Amino acid sequence: MYSKCGCIEFANCVFSRMVARDLVSWNTMIGGFALHGLGKAALQLLKQMNDLGFCPSPVTFTSALSACNHSGLVNEGLEIFHSMTRDFHLSPSMEHFSCVVDMLSRAGKLEDAISFIEKMPLKPDKSIWGALLAACQDYQNVDIGKVAAEHLIHLEPHQAGHYITLSNIYAKAGRWDDAVRVRKQMEERGLAKPVGQSWIGSEF
């Protein structure tokens, strides 16, 4: 409760004084550190948890991966992900895969992210392609952005935001013909621009 309302130091103090800790309390504290961007503290607690003989659950790994994601701890996050199957024989869920893709994408490792997606045993969902597309816009990677947008448009053909993002990526790269083509596709499907989202190069 304290970790969710912003009192992370008090939450940690309460946790440290607990005589009996169960998996829920460990997960809650690790999740609290993750929520506040305290990745190293979360990983330190995960190590302490393992050293004391507690077996992490899928929820534990979600929190730990989230902590690595928001703290830029890419190598640590990848090691944690691989330890799920290697050390604890847990099958990663879509949420775990999504965390890794988002982590790689935020760090600008877009080639690694697309390679990771291609090797997934599960069919990537919109959260995975969405994380990749957003990063492609930030890092101006047109080729991977095109792949991500095409998958998103296939999954959600009536979501105008995907078309706009791809068109804007093209526009920033000076690929005006491609930007216009994407906009026309959107217009042909009768899609309206979402409130709060704008075109780049609105004059073309």
Protein Blocks (a to p, Z undefined) as FASTA:
>chain_A
ZZmnopamlmmmmmmmpmbdcfklmmmmmmmmmmnopaklmmmmmmmmmmnopacdfklm
mmmmmmmmmnopaklmmmmmmmmmmmnopacdfklmmmmmmmmmmnopamlmmmmmmmpc
bdcdfklmmmmmmmmmmnopaklmmmmmmmmmmmmmmlmklmmmmmmmmmmnopaklmmm
mmmmmmmnopacdehiacehklZZ
